[in-house]
Amino acid sequence: MAKVQLVGNGQKRRRFLRCPYICKRSPKGYALLQHFLLLPCVRTLTKTLNSVPFNVGIDDSLFESLKQRLAESRDIEKCCILLFDEMSLGEGFEYNDHEDRIIGFEDLGSLGRTQRYANHALVFMAQGLTKPWKQPVAYYYLHGTCPTKALKSLLLEIIARLQSCGLKVMATVCYQMSSNRAVIESLVKGEDGRFFIVNGHIIVRFYDVPHLLKSTCNAFRHSTVQWEGKIADCAVVQKVYQLEKWSPYKCTKLTERHMNPSNCDKMRDEAAQTMSSSVAGAIYAFFIVGNSEELKSSAVHTAEFIGDVSNLFVFQLRLR
């Protein structure tokens, strides 16, 4: 109510702390709130955020702030995981007059800059395990994907800095791309290869579950899955899609984009719809309950495989 009562007054007594978060999550919602609450305009928020230095690589002021905030935290609240991922960027250059430098070239922080243009960004983010907090801790500009040797060096450097702040890095999470796998495999210890050690602390490695689902679905499209004498074949799913075209009842969300996805479609959420319990149920309906002899031998195994993958994915989501 205090914000409502201050509408129409000057900039004094305004509170900007949560405004950037609200504006980022919903620009339209923020514009609506401006009619009822005393909130700064988007331009003011942008200028305020730009005034906060967050340089490429490890920012000492950020880690010093983390250290101060963790000073009075309990040990269990200091447990976190480290996530890292690459994303595509549009090529371009911008002059930063505050730092007197051109932004847009490849920049690996402590590993130096190059004269190649940047078209990817590598971001590291820490996330609490027992408390709901997230904090980006470092970012880098890349030309293409990050080389394995450089990624390994950056990963170990950031983990060491987080540990020096008092955080307990319990695990890492990343996509199952080739460079990430190469780095993790070069670090893991033990016969099972589930963890690696940094400064005497065990860190468990995990791969991003939604990305694992996409990888499983993409591999399933081009090959069969064999286990315990059973065979799951994607041809069964293709046949279900063809049968549903002529059926008055639709029990799946399968479309042509699911059956013949483009490279962009493979990175979207179509995998969760293909490897779903509804598709498994449709296979049972068309081939098993309907007594269809065509592909019936592998239909049971295919429905079982898709159902197990779907249940595993749903179970993981419920753990969040």
C-alpha positions, -999 to 999 in steps of 0.1 A, spaced: 0 0 0 29 23 6 37 22 -31 1 31 -40 1 61 -17 33 74 -32 21 75 -68 26 109 -83 54 119 -59 90 124 -69 118 98 -70 125 99 -32 117 69 -11 115 46 -42 127 10 -39 144 -3 -70 157 -36 -56 130 -60 -70 120 -39 -100 146 -53 -125 135 -88 -116 98 -81 -121 105 -63 -154 127 -91 -167 101 -118 -159 72 -99 -174 77 -66 -192 39 -63 -198 31 -70 -162 56 -44 -151 41 -18 -174 7 -25 -159 20 -22 -123 35 12 -132 -1 26 -134 -8 16 -98 26 16 -80 54 40 -78 80 22 -100 109 35 -120 107 34 -158 125 8 -178 151 32 -190 160 40 -154 163 3 -146 186 -2 -176 209 27 -166 210 14 -131 220 -21 -142 245 -8 -166 262 11 -138 269 -21 -120 303 -35 -132 302 -72 -142 333 -79 -163 341 -109 -184 356 -137 -164 359 -138 -126 348 -105 -110 365 -100 -76 338 -77 -63 311 -103 -69 330 -130 -51 338 -107 -22 301 -99 -19 293 -136 -19 318 -141 9 302 -114 30 267 -127 25 278 -163 35 296 -152 66 266 -158 89 251 -187 69 249 -222 83 271 -249 67 241 -266 51 231 -234 35 265 -231 18 259 -263 -3 254 -255 -40 258 -269 -75 276 -252 -104 259 -251 -137 276 -241 -170 262 -238 -205 270 -222 -239 245 -202 -259 246 -186 -293 251 -149 -298 246 -126 -327 279 -113 -341 285 -76 -335 308 -51 -319 302 -24 -293 324 3 -278 323 5 -240 334 40 -231 336 33 -194 363 6 -199 377 21 -232 375 -13 -249 356 -29 -278 332 -57 -269 325 -84 -294 358 -103 -297 365 -137 -281 374 -131 -244 383 -159 -220 390 -138 -190 422 -149 -173 431 -169 -204 432 -138 -226 415 -123 -256 418 -130 -293 410 -111 -325 383 -135 -335 347 -124 -333 325 -139 -306 294 -158 -315 288 -178 -283 287 -171 -246 298 -194 -218 280 -188 -185 286 -203 -151 259 -201 -124 258 -213 -88 225 -225 -74 217 -233 -38 208 -269 -28 189 -261 5 179 -225 -2 163 -212 -34 190 -189 -47 208 -185 -80 238 -164 -89 257 -161 -122 293 -161 -112 312 -157 -145 307 -154 -183 330 -155 -213 327 -147 -250 337 -175 -274 342 -181 -311 325 -214 -316 324 -238 -287 349 -236 -259 381 -257 -264 383 -286 -239 416 -275 -224 403 -239 -218 370 -251 -204 387 -274 -179 409 -246 -167 380 -222 -163 359 -248 -145 386 -256 -120 393 -219 -115 357 -210 -107 352 -240 -84 383 -229 -65 370 -193 -62 336 -205 -49 353 -227 -24 374 -198 -12 342 -178 -6 329 -205 18 306 -223 -7 306 -261 -8 303 -271 -45 286 -305 -43 280 -311 -80 282 -298 -115 255 -298 -141 260 -294 -179 248 -305 -213 261 -338 -227 280 -321 -256 313 -335 -267 335 -308 -251 317 -310 -218 320 -348 -217 357 -346 -225 363 -322 -196 343 -342 -171 359 -375 -182 394 -360 -178 385 -350 -142 365 -380 -129 380 -404 -104 371 -440 -94 359 -469 -114 323 -456 -118 334 -421 -129 307 -404 -110 328 -377 -92 360 -357 -93 380 -340 -66 390 -303 -63 410 -292 -33 401 -323 -14 363 -319 -19 343 -345 -38 322 -330 -66 296 -352 -83 290 -347 -120 255 -347 -135 243 -341 -171 212 -320 -177 181 -343 -176 160 -325 -202 190 -326 -226 194 -363 -218 158 -368 -228 164 -350 -261 195 -370 -268 177 -402 -261 148 -393 -284 172 -382 -312 191 -415 -310 159 -435 -309 148 -419 -341 177 -434 -360 184 -468 -343 167 -495 -322 171 -499 -285 180 -534 -272 180 -545 -236 174 -579 -219 165 -595 -252 139 -568 -259 139 -545 -289 122 -510 -291 118 -496 -326 109 -461 -336 91 -475 -366 63 -484 -342 59 -447 -333 59 -438 -370 31 -463 -376 11 -449 -347 14 -414 -362 1 -427 -396 -28 -446 -380 -39 -416 -359 -42 -395 -391 -72 -416 -401 -86 -421 -366 -114 -399 -352 -96 -401 -318 -64 -383 -310 -45 -397 -280 -11 -382 -287 4 -348 -297 24 -362 -325 28 -340 -356 50 -340 -387 75 -320 -368 79 -348 -343 84 -374 -370 108 -354 -392 123 -327 -370 146 -300 -382 178 -292 -363 160 -264 -344 131 -288 -335 155 -313 -320 164 -287 -294 128 -279 -284 103 -297 -262 92 -322 -289 112 -349 -272 90 -349 -241 59 -352 -263 74 -381 -283 87 -400 -253 55 -396 -233 30 -419 -216 3 -409 -241 24 -423 -270 30 -455 -250 -7 -457 -244 -15 -452 -281 9 -480 -290 -10 -503 -266 -43 -492 -281 -34 -496 -318 -12 -527 -317 -20 -547 -285 -56 -540 -276 -66 -537 -312 -50 -570 -320 -30 -555 -349 -5 -581 -361 17 -556 -379 48 -547 -358 31 -563 -328 61 -582 -317 82 -550 -311 52 -528 -301 51 -542 -266 88 -535 -260 85 -501 -276 56 -491 -254 75 -504 -224 107 -484 -233 88 -451 -240 68 -455 -208 99 -461 -187 116 -431 -201 85 -409 -195 81 -421 -159 118 -415 -152 116 -379 -166 84 -372 -146 99 -386 -115 129 -363 -119 107 -332 -123 88 -341 -91 121 -340 -72 126 -303 -79 
